Amino acid sequence: MEDKTYLSNNFTTCPEDRPLFVQFCANDPDTLLAAAKMVEDRCDAVDINLGCPQGIARKGHYGSFLLGEPELIGYKY
């Protein structure tokens, strides 16, 4: 979302890619929604990565580290 040319430079698809799922890592619901809207007509589904346990995910506050904040990811017990 920060680099407007990133999508055009790094995201290409072709009919043979279907079905196509796009996965994002994010820690802000509004940013995730905006990113998903940028690709919604070019994929079949959008997924949020809640499984990454790497240190960079902890530092960036995304991946599996969001599981400790269910209210942020929209999960209600």
C-alpha positions in Angstrom: 0.0 0.0 0.0 2.9 2.3 0.6 4.5 1.8 -2.8 1.9 2.4 -5.6 4.2 0.8 -8.3 4.8 -2.4 -6.3 1.6 -4.1 -7.4 2.2 -3.4 -11.1 5.9 -4.4 -10.9 5.4 -7.6 -8.8 2.0 -9.1 -9.3 1.1 -10.7 -12.6 -1.2 -13.6 -13.3 -2.4 -15.6 -16.3 -5.5 -17.8 -16.8 -3.5 -20.9 -16.0 -3.0 -19.6 -12.5 -6.6 -20.1 -11.6 -7.9 -20.7 -9.0 -5.6 -18.0 -7.5 -5.4 -17.2 -3.8 -3.6 -14.1 -2.7 -2.1 -14.0 0.8 -1.3 -10.9 2.7 0.4 -10.2 6.0 -0.9 -7.1 7.7 -1.6 -5.7 11.2 -4.1 -3.0 10.3 -7.6 -4.0 9.1 -8.0 -0.9 6.9 -4.7 -1.5 5.1 -5.6 -5.1 4.6 -8.9 -4.2 3.1 -7.4 -1.6 0.8 -4.8 -4.2 -0.4 -7.5 -6.8 -0.9 -9.5 -4.4 -3.0 -6.5 -3.7 -5.2 -6.4 -7.4 -6.3 -10.0 -8.5 -5.9 -10.7 -8.6 -9.7 -7.4 -10.5 -10.3 -7.8 -13.4 -7.9 -10.4 -15.8 -6.5 -9.8 -15.4 -2.8 -7.8 -13.3 -0.4 -6.2 -14.8 2.7 -4.5 -13.2 5.7 -1.3 -14.9 6.9 -1.8 -15.8 10.6 0.8 -18.6 10.6 4.2 -16.9 10.2 6.2 -17.5 13.4 9.4 -15.8 12.2 11.1 -12.9 14.1 10.3 -10.5 11.3 6.6 -11.2 11.9 7.0 -10.4 15.6 8.8 -7.2 14.8 6.3 -6.2 12.2 3.4 -7.3 14.4 1.8 -9.7 11.9 1.5 -13.4 11.2 1.0 -15.8 14.1 1.6 -13.0 16.5 -1.8 -11.5 15.8 -3.4 -14.7 17.2 -2.9 -13.1 20.7 -5.2 -10.3 19.6 -8.4 -11.9 18.4 -10.3 -8.6 18.5 -7.9 -7.2 15.8 -8.4 -10.1 13.4 -12.2 -10.1 13.9 -12.4 -13.3 15.9 -14.9 -13.4 18.7 -15.0 -16.2 21.3 
